[in-house]
Amino acid sequence: MSGKDEYYNRAKQQGYRSRSAYKLKQIDDDADLLSRGDTVVDLGAAPGGWLQVAAEAVGETGTVVGVDLQRIDEFDDGESAAVDVETIRGDMTEERTRHRLREAVGERGADVVLSDMAPNMTGEYSLDHARSVHLARRAFAVAEELLAPGGDFVVKVFQGEDLDALRDDVETEFEYLKTTSPPASRDSSSEVYLVAKGRHTATVDVGERVEVTVEQRGDEGDGIAYVDGYTLFVSGADPGETVAVVVKDVKPRFGFAERVDEPESDGGEADDVGGGDGDVDADGTGSAR
């Protein structure tokens, strides 16, 4: 087809600014990323194909913000993005650009952060791979700053020796991670996309022991406590109780814990309790975690 593939021609016919629009469509179909009313950030957004797809998905109640060093032309009525899209021209390494982005997203945070950024190609594979990982880590830092609890993150990266380390770092911050290569990616390309869903914002870790005050009762009968704003459901605890608990499971927006009842000390033996690392004093306080 005169050097142009089916996605290039389809983009021209359907009014998308780039063939990569179909990559996002395919990733979204597979991972269920974009929903009505979402706030979506697109990093490296020029010329705007991903912005169009995101705007179509979130609808008039959503927010779409694109950032790029290059100018992104405004969308006209004849293009497929009917929703108002805000664009920022700037460098994400500069504080003024990040400040503008934070203001555009708002205090609620973003539901999805996307990055299709790629480095200027040198033809030296190891260098191009390293640069793509660097860009991906920059996008990851933005996602950590902007994503609301439970938010999702998609980033492009070239395959290579540093990919596993990047995957491991991203995976620790999300409930689910998948590496995918959408059909619209060219067969000759080494690009893959990391799709991370359900950003963790927990202030506790599985197995951690903390002391909490139960403030109310949940619909299922468990007590509800808060640790630095993070919700813990505590089995077997009533409102008003202050109890030691151990964290059993952590989700993006809430976790589950079980109370740890200390055995009562026998009379005069109370003085023998305490003093070592991880011990609990007789009055229930101490360094235990």
SERO-4910 file (N, C-alpha, C, O; in steps of 0.05 Angstrom, whole numbers):
BEGIN
 pado doro    nc1    nc2    nc3   cac1   cac2   cac3    cc1    cc2    cc3    oc1    oc2    oc3
  Met    A     17    -24      0      0      0      0     17     25      0     14     43     16
  Ser    A     36     25    -19     53     48    -22     67     56      3     70     80     10
  Gly    A     76     36     19     91     41     43     73     49     67     84     53     89
  Lys    A     47     50     63     29     57     85     13     33     93      2     19     75
  Asp    A     10     27    119     -4      3    127    -34      9    131    -43     31    128
  Glu    A    -49    -12    139    -78    -10    141    -86     10    163   -106     24    160
  Tyr    A    -71     12    185    -78     30    206    -73     59    198    -88     77    206
  Tyr    A    -53     64    183    -48     91    173    -72    100    155    -82    122    159
  Asn    A    -80     83    137   -102     89    119   -128     91    134   -145    109    128
  Arg    A   -132     74    154   -157     75    169   -158    101    185   -179    113    188
  Ala    A   -135    110    196   -134    135    211   -142    159    193   -157    176    202
  Lys    A   -132    159    169   -139    180    150   -169    180    144   -182    201    143
  Gln    A   -180    156    141   -208    154    134   -226    162    157   -248    173    153
  Gln    A   -218    155    181   -236    159    204   -229    185    220   -241    190    241
  Gly    A   -210    200    211   -205    226    222   -187    227    246   -187    246    262
  Tyr    A   -171    206    250   -152    206    272   -125    218    263   -117    214    240
  Arg    A   -112    231    281    -87    245    273    -63    226    271    -43    234    259
  Ser    A    -65    202    281    -43    184    279    -53    155    279    -74    149    290
  Arg    A    -38    137    267    -45    109    267    -43     97    296    -56     77    301
  Ser    A    -28    110    313    -25    100    341    -52    102    356    -54     90    378
  Ala    A    -71    117    346    -97    118    359   -108     90    363   -122     84    383
  Tyr    A   -103     72    344   -114     45    345    -99     28    366   -110      9    376
  Lys    A    -75     35    373    -61     22    394    -76     26    420    -81      8    436
  Leu    A    -83     51    426    -98     57    450   -125     44    450   -134     34    470
  Lys    A   -139     45    427   -165     32    426   -162      2    433   -179     -8    448
  Gln    A   -142    -11    422   -139    -40    427   -131    -45    456   -140    -64    468
  Ile    A   -113    -28    468   -106    -31    496   -130    -27    513   -134    -41    533
  Asp    A   -146     -7    507   -171     -1    523   -191    -24    521   -203    -32    541
  Asp    A   -194    -35    497   -213    -58    494   -204    -81    511   -221    -96    522
  Asp    A   -178    -85    513   -167   -108    528   -168   -104    558   -174   -122    573
  Ala    A   -161    -79    567   -157    -74    595   -179    -57    608   -179    -54    632
  Asp    A   -199    -47    592   -221    -32    603   -211     -8    619   -216     -6    643
  Leu    A   -196     10    606   -184     32    620   -201     57    622   -203     69    643
  Leu    A   -214     64    599   -226     91    597   -257     89    600   -270     72    588
  Ser    A   -267    106    618   -296    106    624   -307    134    623   -292    154    625
  Arg    A   -333    136    620   -346    162    620   -340    177    645   -342    166    667
  Gly    A   -334    203    642   -329    219    665   -301    219    676   -294    233    695
  Asp    A   -283    202    664   -256    199    674   -240    225    669   -246    240    651
  Thr    A   -219    228    685   -198    248    680   -174    234    669   -163    216    683
  Val    A   -165    240    645   -144    226    632   -121    245    625   -126    267    615
  Val    A    -96    237    631    -72    252    624    -57    237    603    -52    213    606
  Asp    A    -49    250    581    -34    238    560     -7    252    558     -6    275    551
  Leu    A     15    238    563     42    249    562     54    243    535     53    220    526
  Gly    A     67    263    523     78    259    496     55    257    476     54    239    459
  Ala    A     36    276    479     10    272    465      9    280    436     -9    272    422
  Ala    A     29    295    426     28    304    398     31    279    380     45    260    386
  Pro    A     17    279    357     -1    301    347    -29    301    358    -44    320    353
  Gly    A    -37    280    373    -63    281    386    -81    257    381   -104    258    389
  Gly    A    -71    236    369    -88    212    364    -98    200    390   -122    193    391
  Trp    A    -81    197    410    -91    186    435   -110    205    449   -128    195    463
  Leu    A   -106    231    446   -125    250    458   -153    246    446   -173    248    461
  Gln    A   -154    242    420   -180    238    408   -194    213    419   -218    214    425
  Val    A   -179    191    421   -191    166    431   -200    170    460   -222    161    467
  Ala    A   -184    183    476   -191    187    504   -215    205    507   -233    199    523
  Ala    A   -217    226    490   -239    244    492   -265    231    484   -286    236    496
  Glu    A   -264    214    464   -288    199    456   -298    181    479   -322    178    483
  Ala    A   -279    169    493   -286    150    514   -297    163    539   -316    153    551
  Val    A   -286    186    547   -294    198    572   -319    215    569   -333    220    589
  Gly    A   -325    225    545   -349    240    540   -348    268    551   -327    277    561
  Glu    A   -370    282    550   -371    310    557   -367    315    587   -361    337    595
  Thr    A   -372    294    603   -368    298    632   -339    292    641   -332    295    664
  Gly    A   -322    283    622   -295    277    628   -276    300    623   -284    321    614
  Thr    A   -251    295    630   -229    314    626   -206    301    613   -197    279    622
  Val    A   -195    313    592   -172    302    578   -151    324    576   -156    346    567
  Val    A   -127    317    585   -104    337    585    -81    324    571    -73    302    578
  Gly    A    -70    338    551    -46    328    537    -22    345    541    -25    370    542
  Val    A      1    333    544     26    348    548     46    339    527     49    315    522
  Asp    A     60    358    516     82    352    497    100    376    494     92    399    497
  Leu    A    125    370    487    144    391    480    136    405    454    141    429    451
  Gln    A    123    390    436    114    401    411     86    413    414     71    405    432
  Arg    A     80    431    397     53    444    397     33    423    387     37    409    368
  Ile    A     10    422    401    -12    404    393    -34    422    381    -46    438    395
  Asp    A    -40    419    356    -60    435    343    -87    431    356    -94    409    364
  Glu    A   -103    452    357   -130    450    369   -147    432    351   -143    430    327
  Phe    A   -166    419    363   -184    401    349   -207    418    337   -219    434    351
  Asp    A   -214    413    312   -237    427    300   -261    409    300   -260    385    307
  Asp    A   -284    421    293   -309    406    294   -310    382    276   -326    363    280
  Gly    A   -293    382    255   -294    359    237   -278    335    246   -279    314    233
  Glu    A   -263    338    268   -248    316    278   -264    300    298   -284    309    307
  Ser    A   -254    276    304   -270    257    320   -271    264    349   -288    254    364
  Ala    A   -254    282    358   -254    290    386   -273    313    390   -265    336    386
  Ala    A   -298    308    398   -317    329    401   -315    341    429   -326    363    433
  Val    A   -302    328    447   -299    338    474   -276    358    476   -256    355    462
  Asp    A   -279    378    492   -258    398    496   -234    385    509   -236    372    529
  Val    A   -211    388    496   -186    376    505   -167    399    512   -162    417    496
  Glu    A   -155    398    536   -136    418    544   -108    408    538   -101    385    544
  Thr    A    -91    425    525    -64    417    519    -44    436    532    -49    460    535
  Ile    A    -22    425    540      0    440    553     25    435    537     33    412    533
  Arg    A     38    456    528     64    453    515     86    458    535     88    481    545
  Gly    A    101    438    541    122    442    561    138    416    566    132    395    555
  Asp    A    158    419    583    176    397    590    169    387    617    168    402    636
  Met    A    163    361    620    154    350    645    176    350    666    171    345    690
  Thr    A    201    355    658    222    357    678    222    384    692    236    388    712
  Glu    A    206    403    681    205    430    693    181    433    711    159    423    705
  Glu    A    186    445    734    165    448    754    141    464    743    118    458    750
  Arg    A    145    484    727    123    500    717    104    483    700     80    488    700
  Thr    A    115    464    685     98    447    669     82    428    687     58    425    683
  Arg    A     95    417    707     81    399    726     60    414    741     38    403    747
  His    A     65    439    748     46    456    762     21    460    745     -1    458    755
  Arg    A     25    467    720      2    471    702    -14    445    699    -38    446    697
  Leu    A      0    423    698    -14    397    696    -30    391    721    -53    382    719
  Arg    A    -18    396    744    -33    391    769    -58    408    770    -79    399    778
  Glu    A    -56    433    761    -79    451    761   -101    441    742   -125    442    748
  Ala    A    -92    431    719   -112    421    699   -126    396    709   -150    392    703
  Val    A   -112    379    723   -123    354    733   -142    359    757   -163    346    759
  Gly    A   -134    377    774   -150    383    798   -144    365    822   -128    346    819
  Glu    A   -155    372    844   -149    358    869   -157    329    870   -145    313    884
  Arg    A   -177    322    855   -187    294    855   -167    275    843   -167    251    850
  Gly    A   -150    285    826   -130    268    814   -139    256    788   -163    258    781
  Ala    A   -121    243    774   -127    231    748   -136    202    751   -127    188    769
  Asp    A   -154    193    734   -163    165    734   -144    148    717   -139    124    723
  Val    A   -132    160    697   -114    146    679    -91    165    670    -96    188    663
  Val    A    -67    155    671    -44    169    659    -33    151    637    -26    128    641
  Leu    A    -30    163    613    -21    149    589      6    161    580     10    185    583
  Ser    A     23    144    569     47    154    557     55    137    533     60    113    535
  Asp    A     55    151    510     64    138    485     91    150    477     98    149    453
  Met    A    105    162    496    130    176    489    151    156    479    153    133    489
  Ala    A    167    165    460    189    149    450    213    168    446    209    192    439
  Pro    A    237    158    449    261    175    446    266    180    416    257    165    399
  Asn    A    282    200    410    292    204    383    311    181    378    330    176    392
  Met    A    306    167    356    320    142    351    348    147    340    352    165    324
  Thr    A    367    132    351    395    135    342    403    112    324    423    114    310
  Gly    A    388     90    324    396     66    309    413     47    325    417     25    317
  Glu    A    422     56    349    437     39    366    418     28    387    408     42    404
  Tyr    A    412      2    384    389     -9    399    392     -6    429    373      2    443
  Ser    A    415    -12    441    418    -11    470    414     18    480    402     21    501
  Leu    A    423     37    465    419     65    473    390     73    470    379     86    488
  Asp    A    377     66    449    349     72    445    332     59    467    313     71    477
  His    A    338     34    474    324     21    496    328     36    522    308     41    536
  Ala    A    352     43    529    357     57    554    343     84    555    332     91    576
  Arg    A    342     98    532    327    123    531    297    119    534    284    136    547
  Ser    A    287     98    523    258     92    526    251     86    555    230     94    565
  Val    A    269     71    569    264     65    597    265     91    613    249     94    632
  His    A    284    109    606    285    134    621    259    150    618    249    161    637
  Leu    A    248    151    593    223    165    589    200    152    604    183    165    615
  Ala    A    200    125    604    179    110    618    180    116    648    160    119    661
  Arg    A    204    118    659    207    124    688    198    153    694    186    158    715
  Arg    A    202    171    676    192    198    679    161    198    679    149    211    696
  Ala    A    150    183    661    120    180    661    110    167    686     89    175    697
  Phe    A    124    147    696    117    133    721    117    153    744     99    152    761
  Ala    A    136    170    745    137    190    767    113    209    766    102    216    786
  Val    A    105    217    742     82    234    738     57    218    747     40    230    761
  Ala    A     55    193    740     32    177    748     30    175    778      8    177    790
  Glu    A     53    171    792     53    169    821     43    195    833     30    195    854
  Glu    A     49    217    821     42    243    832     12    249    827     -1    262    844
  Leu    A      2    242    804    -25    251    795    -47    231    799    -70    239    802
  Leu    A    -42    205    799    -63    185    799    -79    185    825    -67    186    847
  Ala    A   -105    184    822   -122    179    845   -120    150    854   -111    133    839
  Pro    A   -129    144    879   -129    116    887   -144     98    868   -166    105    859
  Gly    A   -133     76    861   -145     58    842   -141     65    813   -151     51    795
  Gly    A   -126     87    807   -121     96    780   -104     77    764    -91     60    775
  Asp    A   -104     81    737    -90     63    719    -68     78    704    -69    103    701
  Phe    A    -48     63    694    -25     75    681    -17     57    657    -15     33    660
  Val    A    -12     70    635     -2     57    611     22     71    600     22     95    597
  Val    A     44     56    595     68     68    585     82     51    564     83     26    567
  Lys    A     92     64    544    107     49    523    137     48    531    148     66    542
  Val    A    149     25    524    177     21    529    188      1    509    173    -17    500
  Phe    A    213      4    501    225    -16    483    236    -39    499    246    -36    522
  Gln    A    234    -63    488    244    -87    501    274    -86    504    288    -75    486
  Gly    A    284    -97    526    313    -97    530    319   -105    559    302   -112    574
  Glu    A    345   -103    566    354   -113    591    343    -98    616    343   -109    638
  Asp    A    335    -73    612    325    -57    635    295    -59    639    284    -47    657
  Leu    A    281    -74    622    252    -75    623    242    -89    648    223    -79    661
  Asp    A    255   -111    657    246   -125    680    247   -108    705    229   -109    722
  Ala    A    268    -92    708    271    -75    732    249    -54    732    237    -48    753
  Leu    A    243    -43    709    221    -24    707    194    -37    714    179    -26    729
  Arg    A    190    -60    703    165    -75    709    162    -79    739    141    -75    750
  Asp    A    184    -88    752    183    -93    781    175    -68    797    159    -69    815
  Asp    A    187    -46    789    181    -21    803    152    -12    800    140     -3    819
  Val    A    142    -14    775    114     -7    770     95    -26    785     75    -17    796
  Glu    A    102    -51    784     84    -71    795     79    -67    825     57    -73    835
  Thr    A     99    -57    839     96    -53    868     75    -32    875     65    -32    897
  Glu    A     69    -15    856     51      7    861     22      2    852      5     19    856
  Phe    A     17    -21    839     -9    -26    828    -18    -54    835     -2    -72    841
  Glu    A    -44    -58    833    -56    -84    839    -51   -104    817    -50   -128    822
  Tyr    A    -48    -95    793    -46   -113    769    -28   -100    749    -28    -76    744
  Leu    A    -11   -117    736      6   -107    715      7   -127    692     10   -151    697
  Lys    A      5   -117    668      7   -134    644     25   -121    623     24    -97    620
  Thr    A     41   -137    610     57   -127    587     43   -136    561     37   -160    558
  Thr    A     37   -117    544     22   -124    520     34   -110    495     47    -90    497
  Ser    A     29   -122    472     36   -111    447     11   -111    429      4   -131    418
  Pro    A     -2    -88    427    -27    -87    412    -23    -93    382     -2    -88    372
  Pro    A    -43   -104    369    -41   -111    340    -32    -88    323    -20    -92    302
  Ala    A    -39    -63    331    -32    -40    314     -2    -33    315      7    -18    299
  Ser    A     13    -45    334     42    -41    334     54    -55    310     45    -77    303
  Arg    A     73    -42    297     85    -54    273    100    -79    281    112    -81    303
  Asp    A    100    -99    263    113   -124    268    143   -121    273    155   -136    288
  Ser    A    155   -101    261    184    -96    264    191    -81    290    215    -78    296
  Ser    A    171    -71    304    176    -55    327    182    -72    352    171    -93    356
  Ser    A    200    -61    369    206    -75    394    190    -63    417    195    -70    441
  Glu    A    171    -45    411    156    -32    432    137    -51    446    125    -69    433
  Val    A    133    -48    471    112    -61    487    100    -40    505    111    -18    509
  Tyr    A     76    -46    516     63    -28    534     59    -41    561     50    -64    562
  Leu    A     67    -27    582     60    -36    609     33    -25    616     29      0    616
  Val    A     15    -42    623    -12    -34    631    -16    -40    661    -18    -64    668
  Ala    A    -16    -20    677    -18    -23    706    -45    -13    716    -53      9    709
  Lys    A    -59    -29    731    -86    -22    740    -88    -23    770    -76    -40    783
  Gly    A   -103     -4    781   -109     -4    810    -86      6    827    -73    -10    841
  Arg    A    -81     32    825    -58     43    840    -62     40    870    -83     47    881
  His    A    -42     29    884    -43     27    913    -37     54    925    -19     68    916
  Thr    A    -52     61    946    -45     84    962    -45     77    991    -48     94   1009
  Ala    A    -41     51    996    -42     42   1024    -19     54   1040      4     57   1031
  Thr    A    -25     60   1065     -5     70   1084      5     47   1102     21     52   1120
  Val    A     -3     23   1096      5      0   1111     12    -23   1092      4    -22   1069
  Asp    A     27    -42   1101     35    -65   1085     23    -91   1096     17    -92   1120
  Val    A     20   -111   1079     10   -137   1088     30   -147   1109     54   -147   1105
  Gly    A     19   -157   1132     35   -167   1153     43   -146   1174     53   -153   1195
  Glu    A     39   -121   1168     46   -100   1187     26    -99   1210      2   -104   1207
  Arg    A     37    -94   1234     20    -92   1258     18    -63   1267     39    -50   1271
  Val    A     -6    -53   1271    -11    -26   1279    -33    -25   1300    -48    -44   1303
  Glu    A    -34     -3   1314    -55      2   1333    -75     22   1321    -67     43   1311
  Val    A   -101     15   1321   -121     32   1309   -145     36   1327   -149     20   1346
  Thr    A   -159     58   1323   -184     62   1336   -207     58   1317   -208     72   1296
  Val    A   -225     40   1323   -248     34   1306   -268     57   1308   -278     63   1330
  Glu    A   -275     69   1286   -292     93   1286   -321     87   1279   -339    102   1287
  Gln    A   -326     66   1263   -354     59   1256   -355     30   1247   -335     16   1246
  Arg    A   -380     22   1241   -384     -6   1233   -391     -7   1204   -408      9   1195
  Gly    A   -379    -25   1189   -385    -28   1160   -410    -43   1155   -422    -55   1174
  Asp    A   -419    -44   1130   -443    -57   1122   -442    -87   1128   -463   -100   1133
  Glu    A   -418    -99   1127   -416   -128   1132   -410   -134   1161   -405   -157   1168
  Gly    A   -411   -114   1178   -407   -119   1207   -379   -114   1217   -375   -114   1241
  Asp    A   -359   -111   1199   -332   -106   1208   -329    -77   1218   -344    -59   1210
  Gly    A   -310    -73   1236   -304    -46   1244   -288    -32   1223   -274    -44   1207
  Ile    A   -290     -5   1222   -276     11   1203   -257     30   1218   -266     45   1235
  Ala    A   -231     29   1211   -211     46   1223   -196     59   1200   -197     51   1177
  Tyr    A   -181     80   1207   -165     95   1187   -137     98   1196   -131    105   1219
  Val    A   -118     93   1178    -89     97   1183    -79    118   1162    -75    111   1139
  Asp    A    -75    142   1172    -67    164   1154    -85    167   1130    -76    171   1108
  Gly    A   -111    165   1135   -131    168   1115   -138    143   1099   -157    143   1084
  Tyr    A   -123    122   1103   -128     96   1089   -147     79   1105   -144     77   1130
  Thr    A   -167     68   1092   -188     53   1106   -180     24   1111   -171     10   1093
  Leu    A   -184     15   1136   -179    -12   1143   -205    -24   1155   -217    -13   1173
  Phe    A   -214    -47   1144   -236    -61   1155   -224    -81   1175   -207    -98   1168
  Val    A   -234    -80   1200   -223    -96   1222   -244   -115   1231   -265   -107   1242
  Ser    A   -239   -141   1228   -258   -161   1237   -258   -163   1267   -237   -161   1280
  Gly    A   -282   -168   1279   -284   -173   1307   -278   -149   1325   -271   -152   1348
  Ala    A   -282   -124   1314   -277   -100   1330   -301    -82   1328   -314    -80   1308
  Asp    A   -307    -69   1351   -331    -52   1352   -323    -22   1353   -301    -16   1362
  Pro    A   -341     -5   1344   -335     24   1345   -327     33   1373   -340     25   1393
  Gly    A   -307     50   1374   -298     60   1400   -274     45   1411   -260     55   1429
  Glu    A   -269     20   1402   -247      4   1412   -221     13   1399   -219     21   1376
  Thr    A   -200     13   1415   -173     17   1405   -159    -10   1408   -155    -21   1430
  Val    A   -151    -21   1385   -140    -49   1385   -115    -51   1368   -111    -34   1350
  Ala    A    -99    -70   1374    -76    -77   1357    -86    -96   1335   -101   -115   1341
  Val    A    -77    -91   1311    -86   -107   1288    -62   -115   1271    -41   -101   1271
  Val    A    -65   -136   1255    -46   -143   1235    -59   -142   1208    -82   -152   1205
  Val    A    -46   -129   1189    -58   -125   1162    -56   -151   1146    -35   -163   1143
  Lys    A    -79   -160   1136    -80   -185   1121    -82   -182   1091    -72   -199   1076
  Asp    A    -93   -160   1081    -96   -156   1052    -97   -126   1047   -109   -111   1063
  Val    A    -86   -117   1025    -85    -89   1017    -96    -86    989    -86    -99    971
  Lys    A   -116    -68    986   -127    -61    960   -121    -32    955   -111    -18    972
  Pro    A   -127    -22    930   -120      5    924   -134     26    943   -121     45    951
  Arg    A   -159     21    950   -173     41    966   -178     32    995   -185     49   1012
  Phe    A   -174      7   1001   -180     -2   1028   -165    -28   1033   -155    -41   1014
  Gly    A   -163    -36   1059   -149    -61   1066   -165    -76   1087   -185    -65   1098
  Phe    A   -155   -100   1094   -168   -116   1114   -148   -124   1136   -125   -129   1130
  Ala    A   -157   -123   1160   -140   -129   1183   -155   -146   1203   -179   -145   1205
  Glu    A   -139   -161   1219   -151   -176   1241   -139   -166   1268   -115   -160   1269
  Arg    A   -156   -165   1288   -146   -156   1314   -127   -177   1326   -130   -201   1321
  Val    A   -108   -167   1341    -89   -185   1355    -93   -180   1384    -85   -160   1395
  Asp    A   -106   -199   1397   -111   -197   1426    -87   -206   1442    -77   -228   1439
  Glu    A    -77   -188   1459    -54   -195   1476    -63   -212   1499    -84   -207   1511
  Pro    A    -48   -233   1506    -56   -249   1530    -52   -232   1555    -33   -217   1557
  Glu    A    -71   -235   1573    -70   -220   1598    -46   -230   1615    -41   -254   1616
  Ser    A    -31   -212   1627     -9   -219   1644    -19   -229   1671    -40   -221   1680
  Asp    A     -4   -247   1684    -12   -259   1709     -1   -243   1732     23   -244   1739
  Gly    A    -17   -227   1745    -11   -213   1769     16   -200   1769     22   -182   1753
  Gly    A     34   -210   1787     60   -197   1792     80   -202   1770    102   -191   1771
  Glu    A     73   -218   1749     92   -223   1728     93   -201   1707    108   -203   1688
  Ala    A     77   -180   1711     75   -159   1691    102   -146   1687    108   -137   1665
  Asp    A    118   -144   1708    144   -130   1706    163   -145   1688    183   -134   1679
  Asp    A    158   -171   1683    176   -187   1667    172   -183   1637    187   -192   1621
  Val    A    150   -168   1630    143   -165   1602    156   -139   1592    155   -119   1606
  Gly    A    167   -140   1568    178   -116   1556    208   -116   1555    221   -134   1565
  Gly    A    218    -95   1543    247    -90   1542    260    -99   1516    280    -86   1508
  Gly    A    251   -120   1503    264   -129   1479    252   -117   1454    230   -106   1455
  Asp    A    266   -119   1431    255   -109   1406    230   -124   1399    229   -148   1399
  Gly    A    209   -108   1392    184   -121   1383    167   -129   1406    145   -140   1401
  Asp    A    175   -125   1432    158   -132   1454    137   -111   1459    139    -88   1450
  Val    A    116   -119   1473     95   -100   1480     94    -98   1510     95   -117   1525
  Asp    A     93    -73   1520     92    -69   1549     66    -78   1560     47    -83   1546
  Ala    A     65    -81   1586     41    -91   1599     17    -74   1595     -6    -84   1595
  Asp    A     21    -48   1590     -2    -31   1586    -12    -31   1557    -30    -15   1550
  Gly    A      0    -48   1540    -10    -50   1512      5    -33   1493      0    -33   1469
  Thr    A     24    -16   1503     39      1   1485     66    -11   1481     72    -32   1492
  Gly    A     83      2   1465    109     -9   1461    117     -7   1432    105      7   1416
  Ser    A    138    -22   1425    150    -20   1398    139    -41   1378    149    -42   1356
  Ala    A    120    -57   1386    110    -78   1368     97    -66   1344     85    -45   1345
  Arg    A    102    -79   1321     89    -70   1296     77    -94   1282     66    -91   1260
***
